[in-house]
């Protein structure tokens, strides 16, 4: 890829995220105000398709050990909870 790329969370990014999740073999269904993606013994629950894609990415990247230590939590809170 050449050049500068900008992608924003918006309506036009939701269908591609949906397609990626489906292509990975997940089924997606609405559960009230939430979306549920399931494949085998994996279940992800979120309020938007982009959040759902993010949770799947988090798990696929880090596995069952997806959580971070207190130092990273503190850094996050300091940055975003001012």
Secondary structure, 3 states (H helix, E strand, C coil): CCCCCCCCCCHHHHHHHHHHHHHCCCEEEEECCEEEEEECCEEEEECCHHHHHHHHHHHHHHCCCCCCCHHHHHHHHHHHCC
